[in-house]
Amino acid sequence: MKERNVTVRINGEVHVFNHVAVPKTLAQLLRDEAGLTGTKEGCWEGDCGSCTVLLDGEPVNSCLVLAAEADGKEVLTVEGLSREWELHPLQQSFVEEGAVQCGYCIPGMLLSAKALLDENPAPTEAEIRSAIAGNLCRCTGYVRIVQAIQSAVAAMARPR
């Protein structure tokens, strides 16, 4: 089996992975090699969004991206959202709005929402729903998730 070395900046820290099998996905690299299990393994077909991470700022299904494709790039996982034990406003609003039930979809939802807010800090409800459309939730029915994102938008707009 072919292997290659992969260097990735994950959550702001450079990681060098040696002898990565070419067919290994980014999801497998993050979970198995980097120990970042917040990235969930769901359908392995890019349909559920539970493995969503930001690759150079863009949301991707990490189950569909080869680890080698991330070489030299920046990856943000759910573990990288909080800083120094302080939750990101999106994470805080998900807690406050009760947007978490089983929690399996939440890492992907948070990262899809972050990508949206990075591009558009004042999205409409329709834009929020469109941004998270690739993330399936079987528990909450999306109402509280959308409310949590709207709450985070309001919190982030307030002057500090």
TORGUZA-824050 format. One record per atom (N, C-alpha, C): atom name; x, y, z; residue number from 1. Coordinates in pm, whole numbers, plus 50000, padded with zeros to 5 digits. Example, Ala and Ser with C-alpha at 12.3 -4.5 7.8 and 13.67 -1.06 7.14 Angstrom:
TORGUZA-824050
 atom    xx    yy    zz seq
    N 51319 49431 50780   1
   CA 51230 49550 50780   1
    C 51320 49670 50780   1
    N 51285 49775 50708   2
   CA 51367 49894 50714   2
    C 51290 50003 50787   2
This chain:
TORGUZA-824050
 atom    xx    yy    zz seq
    N 50084 49882 50000   1
   CA 50000 50000 50000   1
    C 50089 50124 50000   1
    N 50052 50222 49918   2
   CA 50129 50345 49911   2
    C 50107 50429 50037   2
    N 50215 50496 50079   3
   CA 50209 50583 50196   3
    C 50275 50715 50161   3
    N 50242 50817 50240   4
   CA 50310 50945 50225   4
    C 50306 51019 50358   4
    N 50392 51117 50370   5
   CA 50393 51202 50489   5
    C 50296 51317 50466   5
    N 50228 51354 50574   6
   CA 50127 51459 50565   6
    C 50151 51557 50679   6
    N 50161 51685 50644   7
   CA 50175 51791 50743   7
    C 50050 51878 50738   7
    N 49983 51890 50852   8
   CA 49857 51964 50859   8
    C 49859 52053 50983   8
    N 49810 52175 50967   9
   CA 49790 52262 51084   9
    C 49648 52234 51133   9
    N 49640 52172 51251  10
   CA 49510 52136 51308  10
    C 49487 52222 51431  10
    N 49379 52296 51428  11
   CA 49343 52383 51540  11
    C 49459 52473 51582  11
    N 49532 52521 51482  12
   CA 49641 52614 51505  12
    C 49776 52553 51535  12
    N 49782 52422 51545  13
   CA 49908 52353 51577  13
    C 49951 52263 51461  13
    N 50077 52271 51424  14
   CA 50128 52190 51313  14
    C 50147 52045 51360  14
    N 50095 51954 51280  15
   CA 50110 51810 51305  15
    C 50174 51747 51183  15
    N 50272 51662 51206  16
   CA 50336 51587 51098  16
    C 50303 51440 51119  16
    N 50244 51382 51018  17
   CA 50208 51240 51022  17
    C 50293 51168 50919  17
    N 50367 51069 50964  18
   CA 50454 50993 50875  18
    C 50387 50862 50835  18
    N 50412 50821 50714  19
   CA 50365 50692 50662  19
    C 50212 50679 50668  19
    N 50144 50781 50618  20
   CA 49998 50778 50611  20
    C 49958 50701 50486  20
    N 49878 50598 50505  21
   CA 49829 50521 50390  21
    C 49749 50613 50298  21
    N 49773 50605 50170  22
   CA 49709 50695 50074  22
    C 49557 50689 50081  22
    N 49494 50573 50101  23
   CA 49348 50575 50106  23
    C 49288 50624 50239  23
    N 49371 50660 50338  24
   CA 49320 50707 50468  24
    C 49249 50841 50449  24
    N 49132 50854 50510  25
   CA 49057 50979 50499  25
    C 49102 51078 50607  25
    N 49065 51202 50586  26
   CA 49094 51306 50685  26
    C 49023 51273 50817  26
    N 48902 51221 50811  27
   CA 48830 51182 50933  27
    C 48910 51078 51011  27
    N 48962 50978 50941  28
   CA 49041 50875 51007  28
    C 49170 50933 51064  28
    N 49234 51021 50991  29
   CA 49357 51084 51039  29
    C 49330 51163 51167  29
    N 49224 51242 51166  30
   CA 49191 51324 51283  30
    C 49159 51238 51404  30
    N 49078 51136 51385  31
   CA 49037 51052 51498  31
    C 49147 50956 51543  31
    N 49204 50883 51448  32
   CA 49297 50775 51482  32
    C 49439 50822 51509  32
    N 49485 50920 51434  33
   CA 49624 50963 51447  33
    C 49638 51086 51538  33
    N 49545 51180 51527  34
   CA 49554 51303 51607  34
    C 49477 51292 51739  34
    N 49393 51189 51752  35
   CA 49318 51170 51875  35
    C 49206 51270 51896  35
    N 49159 51331 51788  36
   CA 49052 51431 51795  36
    C 48920 51364 51760  36
    N 48856 51308 51859  37
   CA 48736 51228 51836  37
    C 48607 51309 51831  37
    N 48618 51441 51838  38
   CA 48499 51525 51820  38
    C 48445 51514 51679  38
    N 48532 51486 51583  39
   CA 48490 51463 51445  39
    C 48426 51324 51443  39
    N 48298 51320 51417  40
   CA 48224 51193 51424  40
    C 48228 51119 51291  40
    N 48219 50988 51302  41
   CA 48209 50901 51184  41
    C 48065 50859 51172  41
    N 48003 50897 51063  42
   CA 47861 50865 51046  42
    C 47839 50771 50930  42
    N 47806 50827 50816  43
   CA 47764 50747 50702  43
    C 47879 50705 50611  43
    N 47993 50770 50617  44
   CA 48108 50746 50528  44
    C 48074 50770 50381  44
    N 47966 50844 50356  45
   CA 47926 50873 50219  45
    C 47905 51022 50194  45
    N 47930 51106 50294  46
   CA 47911 51249 50278  46
    C 47767 51295 50287  46
    N 47681 51210 50339  47
   CA 47539 51245 50346  47
    C 47496 51304 50480  47
    N 47563 51268 50590  48
   CA 47511 51305 50722  48
    C 47574 51431 50780  48
    N 47695 51465 50741  49
   CA 47761 51586 50790  49
    C 47822 51575 50928  49
    N 47815 51459 50992  50
   CA 47869 51447 51128  50
    C 48020 51460 51132  50
    N 48085 51442 51019  51
   CA 48232 51451 51012  51
    C 48280 51586 50960  51
    N 48190 51685 50953  52
   CA 48226 51816 50898  52
    C 48337 51882 50979  52
    N 48438 51929 50908  53
   CA 48546 52011 50964  53
    C 48566 52127 50867  53
    N 48643 52226 50910  54
   CA 48678 52335 50818  54
    C 48817 52308 50763  54
    N 48828 52304 50633  55
   CA 48955 52284 50564  55
    C 48985 52414 50491  55
    N 49087 52483 50538  56
   CA 49117 52617 50487  56
    C 48993 52706 50491  56
    N 48917 52694 50600  57
   CA 48800 52779 50623  57
    C 48671 52733 50559  57
    N 48675 52628 50478  58
   CA 48557 52579 50410  58
    C 48507 52450 50473  58
    N 48375 52438 50495  59
   CA 48324 52313 50552  59
    C 48336 52198 50451  59
    N 48390 52086 50498  60
   CA 48402 51966 50414  60
    C 48361 51845 50495  60
    N 48314 51745 50425  61
   CA 48289 51615 50488  61
    C 48423 51543 50492  61
    N 48480 51532 50610  62
   CA 48615 51476 50620  62
    C 48620 51328 50587  62
    N 48505 51263 50577  63
   CA 48503 51123 50534  63
    C 48526 51110 50384  63
    N 48511 51221 50311  64
   CA 48528 51219 50166  64
    C 48659 51281 50120  64
    N 48735 51336 50214  65
   CA 48862 51401 50182  65
    C 48975 51307 50222  65
    N 49064 51279 50130  66
   CA 49180 51197 50165  66
    C 49273 51278 50254  66
    N 49336 51211 50350  67
   CA 49430 51279 50439  67
    C 49538 51350 50359  67
    N 49584 51288 50252  68
   CA 49689 51347 50169  68
    C 49644 51478 50106  68
    N 49513 51495 50083  69
   CA 49462 51619 50026  69
    C 49471 51735 50124  69
    N 49484 51705 50252  70
   CA 49494 51809 50355  70
    C 49639 51852 50379  70
    N 49732 51787 50312  71
   CA 49874 51820 50330  71
    C 49897 51968 50302  71
    N 49958 52036 50399  72
   CA 49990 52178 50384  72
    C 49872 52271 50409  72
    N 49762 52217 50457  73
   CA 49642 52298 50477  73
    C 49611 52315 50626  73
    N 49511 52398 50652  74
   CA 49464 52429 50786  74
    C 49332 52357 50810  74
    N 49322 52287 50923  75
   CA 49199 52216 50959  75
    C 49152 52268 51094  75
    N 49023 52297 51102  76
   CA 48962 52333 51230  76
    C 48860 52227 51264  76
    N 48874 52169 51382  77
   CA 48778 52070 51433  77
    C 48701 52134 51548  77
    N 48602 52064 51596  78
   CA 48522 52117 51707  78
    C 48609 52142 51830  78
    N 48715 52065 51846  79
   CA 48803 52086 51960  79
    C 48874 52221 51953  79
    N 48887 52275 51834  80
   CA 48956 52402 51815  80
    C 48868 52525 51830  80
    N 48739 52507 51851  81
   CA 48650 52622 51866  81
    C 48670 52695 51998  81
    N 48682 52622 52105  82
   CA 48696 52686 52236  82
    C 48842 52727 52258  82
    N 48860 52825 52343  83
   CA 48995 52874 52374  83
    C 49010 52885 52525  83
    N 49115 52822 52576  84
   CA 49145 52835 52719  84
    C 49022 52807 52806  84
    N 48950 52703 52778  85
   CA 48833 52661 52854  85
    C 48714 52755 52840  85
    N 48721 52848 52745  86
   CA 48609 52937 52719  86
    C 48540 52890 52591  86
    N 48412 52859 52603  87
   CA 48339 52812 52486  87
    C 48328 52922 52381  87
    N 48331 52880 52255  88
   CA 48302 52970 52144  88
    C 48155 53014 52160  88
    N 48119 53135 52117  89
   CA 47979 53178 52130  89
    C 47879 53080 52069  89
    N 47916 53013 51962  90
   CA 47825 52912 51905  90
    C 47805 52797 52004  90
    N 47913 52748 52061  91
   CA 47902 52639 52158  91
    C 47817 52681 52278  91
    N 47842 52803 52327  92
   CA 47768 52854 52443  92
    C 47619 52864 52412  92
    N 47586 52912 52293  93
   CA 47445 52927 52259  93
    C 47378 52791 52238  93
    N 47451 52691 52189  94
   CA 47394 52558 52176  94
    C 47358 52502 52314  94
    N 47442 52529 52412  95
   CA 47413 52485 52549  95
    C 47292 52560 52603  95
    N 47295 52693 52593  96
   CA 47189 52776 52650  96
    C 47054 52753 52585  96
    N 47052 52725 52456  97
   CA 46926 52704 52384  97
    C 46879 52558 52387  97
    N 46956 52471 52451  98
   CA 46917 52330 52455  98
    C 46918 52265 52317  98
    N 47014 52303 52235  99
   CA 47021 52254 52098  99
    C 47091 52120 52086  99
    N 47131 52063 52198 100
   CA 47204 51937 52198 100
    C 47115 51830 52259 100
    N 47097 51721 52188 101
   CA 47027 51609 52248 101
    C 47123 51492 52254 101
    N 47132 51411 52151 102
   CA 47229 51301 52157 102
    C 47371 51354 52133 102
    N 47383 51464 52059 103
   CA 47511 51531 52039 103
    C 47592 51483 51920 103
    N 47547 51379 51852 104
   CA 47629 51323 51744 104
    C 47648 51420 51629 104
    N 47547 51497 51596 105
   CA 47555 51589 51482 105
    C 47619 51723 51518 105
    N 47631 51752 51647 106
   CA 47666 51886 51691 106
    C 47803 51934 51642 106
    N 47909 51854 51644 107
   CA 48036 51907 51591 107
    C 48023 51956 51447 107
    N 47957 51880 51363 108
   CA 47939 51920 51224 108
    C 47850 52043 51212 108
    N 47745 52048 51294 109
   CA 47656 52165 51293 109
    C 47734 52290 51333 109
    N 47813 52280 51439 110
   CA 47889 52394 51488 110
    C 47987 52446 51382 110
    N 48056 52355 51316 111
   CA 48154 52397 51217 111
    C 48088 52451 51090 111
    N 47976 52395 51052 112
   CA 47902 52451 50938 112
    C 47853 52592 50971 112
    N 47805 52610 51094 113
   CA 47759 52742 51138 113
    C 47875 52840 51146 113
    N 47989 52794 51195 114
   CA 48106 52883 51204 114
    C 48147 52930 51066 114
    N 48150 52839 50970 115
   CA 48186 52878 50834 115
    C 48090 52983 50780 115
    N 47961 52966 50808 116
   CA 47862 53065 50765 116
    C 47890 53200 50830 116
    N 47908 53201 50963 117
   CA 47926 53328 51035 117
    C 48058 53395 51001 117
    N 48159 53317 50965 118
   CA 48285 53376 50920 118
    C 48265 53453 50789 118
    N 48175 53402 50706 119
   CA 48148 53464 50577 119
    C 48039 53571 50586 119
    N 47941 53546 50672 120
   CA 47824 53633 50683 120
    C 47786 53646 50831 120
    N 47831 53750 50899 121
   CA 47805 53762 51042 121
    C 47660 53793 51080 121
    N 47575 53820 50982 122
   CA 47435 53850 51011 122
    C 47343 53774 50914 122
    N 47345 53641 50920 123
   CA 47264 53564 50825 123
    C 47116 53564 50862 123
    N 47034 53545 50761 124
   CA 46891 53528 50782 124
    C 46865 53384 50827 124
    N 46745 53358 50871 125
   CA 46710 53221 50909 125
    C 46724 53127 50790 125
    N 46684 53173 50673 126
   CA 46695 53090 50552 126
    C 46842 53059 50522 126
    N 46930 53157 50540 127
   CA 47072 53133 50516 127
    C 47130 53036 50618 127
    N 47085 53045 50741 128
   CA 47129 52950 50844 128
    C 47085 52810 50806 128
    N 46959 52796 50771 129
   CA 46907 52664 50734 129
    C 46980 52607 50613 129
    N 47012 52692 50519 130
   CA 47087 52647 50401 130
    C 47228 52602 50440 130
    N 47292 52675 50530 131
   CA 47430 52642 50571 131
    C 47439 52509 50644 131
    N 47335 52473 50718 132
   CA 47338 52347 50793 132
    C 47263 52234 50721 132
    N 47220 52260 50599 133
   CA 47141 52161 50526 133
    C 47214 52029 50504 133
    N 47346 52031 50503 134
   CA 47423 51908 50483 134
    C 47448 51831 50611 134
    N 47387 51875 50722 135
   CA 47406 51811 50851 135
    C 47274 51755 50899 135
    N 47270 51624 50913 136
   CA 47146 51559 50956 136
    C 47141 51545 51107 136
    N 47024 51582 51163 137
   CA 46998 51565 51306 137
    C 46873 51480 51319 137
    N 46884 51373 51396 138
   CA 46770 51285 51413 138
    C 46695 51311 51544 138
    N 46743 51409 51623 139
   CA 46684 51429 51756 139
    C 46604 51557 51772 139
    N 46661 51670 51736 140
   CA 46600 51798 51776 140
    C 46507 51861 51675 140
    N 46507 51814 51553 141
   CA 46420 51874 51453 141
    C 46468 52010 51406 141
    N 46590 52048 51437 142
   CA 46657 52168 51387 142
    C 46608 52299 51447 142
    N 46492 52304 51509 143
   CA 46438 52430 51560 143
    C 46534 52493 51661 143
    N 46575 52417 51760 144
   CA 46665 52472 51861 144
    C 46805 52496 51806 144
    N 46846 52420 51710 145
   CA 46977 52441 51648 145
    C 46977 52575 51575 145
    N 46873 52602 51498 146
   CA 46863 52731 51429 146
    C 46854 52844 51531 146
    N 46775 52825 51637 147
   CA 46764 52927 51743 147
    C 46901 52952 51807 147
    N 46977 52847 51830 148
   CA 47109 52862 51891 148
    C 47202 52942 51802 148
    N 47198 52917 51673 149
   CA 47283 52992 51580 149
    C 47240 53138 51577 149
    N 47108 53163 51577 150
   CA 47060 53301 51581 150
    C 47102 53369 51711 150
    N 47097 53297 51821 151
   CA 47141 53351 51950 151
    C 47289 53385 51949 151
    N 47369 53300 51887 152
   CA 47513 53327 51877 152
    C 47539 53450 51791 152
    N 47461 53466 51684 153
   CA 47475 53584 51599 153
    C 47452 53710 51682 153
    N 47345 53708 51762 154
   CA 47313 53823 51847 154
    C 47423 53847 51950 154
    N 47474 53741 52012 155
   CA 47578 53753 52114 155
    C 47708 53807 52054 155
    N 47740 53763 51935 156
   CA 47864 53805 51870 156
    C 47854 53950 51818 156
    N 47732 53997 51796 157
   CA 47713 54134 51747 157
    C 47721 54237 51860 157
    N 47698 54191 51985 158
   CA 47704 54282 52099 158
    C 47846 54330 52121 158
    N 47862 54459 52148 159
   CA 47998 54508 52180 159
    C 48045 54452 52312 159
    N 48175 54427 52321 160
   CA 48230 54371 52445 160
    C 48294 54477 52528 160
